[in-house]
Amino acid sequence: MTSSADVATRTTVQLRQLIERGFQFLHPRDERGELAAVVGVRAHDTVIDVVRLHTEDDAVAMRMPADETNVLCPSRFSWQRRGPAAHVLDELLELPDDRVG
């Protein structure tokens, strides 16, 4: 059985790997000033990769064309995953940079 601490450590390592790949992270807050999500964005080649972490069990990542107008709610994407943060981040880290569409 995986402990909550193990998952948190794994997610921290994964987030550091994304930063090394050029992701920039934002920390939007709700109307009470509480953290609403952790949002990472990386534009490269002809695509934009976005990841949103709401909780350890609720994350979404996607790859979309670079000309998408709303990166937080795109109308088009070429790849998307939703689920536990560790699994979504694993799949995002496995995406090849040369897959641009």
C-alpha positions in Angstrom: 0.0 0.0 0.0 1.3 3.5 -0.9 1.2 6.0 1.8 0.0 9.6 1.4 3.6 10.8 2.1 4.9 8.6 -0.7 2.4 10.0 -3.1 3.3 13.6 -2.0 7.0 12.9 -2.5 6.4 11.3 -5.9 4.3 14.3 -7.0 7.0 16.7 -5.8 9.6 14.9 -7.8 7.4 15.0 -10.9 6.7 18.7 -10.5 10.4 19.4 -10.3 10.9 17.4 -13.5 8.2 19.5 -15.2 10.0 22.7 -14.1 13.3 21.3 -15.6 11.4 20.9 -18.9 10.3 24.5 -18.9 6.9 24.5 -17.2 6.0 27.7 -15.5 3.6 27.4 -12.5 0.8 29.6 -11.3 -1.1 29.3 -8.0 -4.6 30.8 -8.6 -6.7 31.6 -5.5 -10.4 31.6 -4.9 -12.4 34.5 -3.6 -11.4 33.7 0.0 -7.7 33.7 -0.9 -7.3 30.0 -0.7 -5.3 28.0 -3.2 -7.7 26.8 -5.9 -5.2 24.8 -8.0 -1.6 24.5 -9.1 -1.4 25.2 -12.8 1.6 24.6 -15.0 2.0 25.8 -18.6 4.7 25.1 -21.2 4.6 26.4 -24.8 7.0 24.6 -27.2 7.1 23.9 -30.9 3.6 24.2 -32.1 1.8 23.1 -28.9 1.0 24.2 -25.4 1.0 21.7 -22.5 -1.1 22.5 -19.5 -1.5 20.7 -16.2 -4.0 21.6 -13.4 -3.7 19.9 -10.0 -6.7 20.4 -7.7 -5.9 17.6 -5.2 -3.7 14.5 -5.1 -6.7 12.6 -6.6 -7.9 15.3 -9.1 -5.6 16.4 -11.8 -5.9 17.1 -15.5 -3.3 17.6 -18.2 -3.6 18.3 -21.9 -1.7 19.2 -25.0 -3.3 21.6 -27.5 -2.3 23.6 -30.6 -0.3 26.7 -29.9 -3.1 28.9 -31.4 -5.7 27.7 -28.9 -7.3 30.9 -27.4 -8.3 29.5 -24.0 -5.6 27.2 -22.5 -7.6 26.5 -19.3 -10.7 25.4 -21.2 -9.6 24.6 -24.8 -11.9 23.7 -27.6 -9.2 21.6 -29.2 -6.6 19.3 -27.8 -4.5 16.4 -29.1 -4.0 14.6 -25.8 -5.8 14.8 -22.4 -5.7 12.8 -19.1 -7.6 13.2 -15.9 -7.2 11.3 -12.6 -4.8 11.1 -9.7 -2.0 13.6 -9.9 0.8 11.0 -9.8 -0.7 9.1 -12.7 -1.5 12.2 -14.8 2.0 13.6 -14.2 3.6 10.3 -15.2 1.8 10.3 -18.5 2.6 14.0 -19.1 6.2 13.3 -18.5 6.2 10.4 -20.9 4.8 12.5 -23.8 7.4 13.0 -26.5 8.3 16.5 -27.3 8.3 15.7 -31.0 4.6 14.9 -30.9 3.2 18.2 -31.9 -0.4 17.4 -33.0 
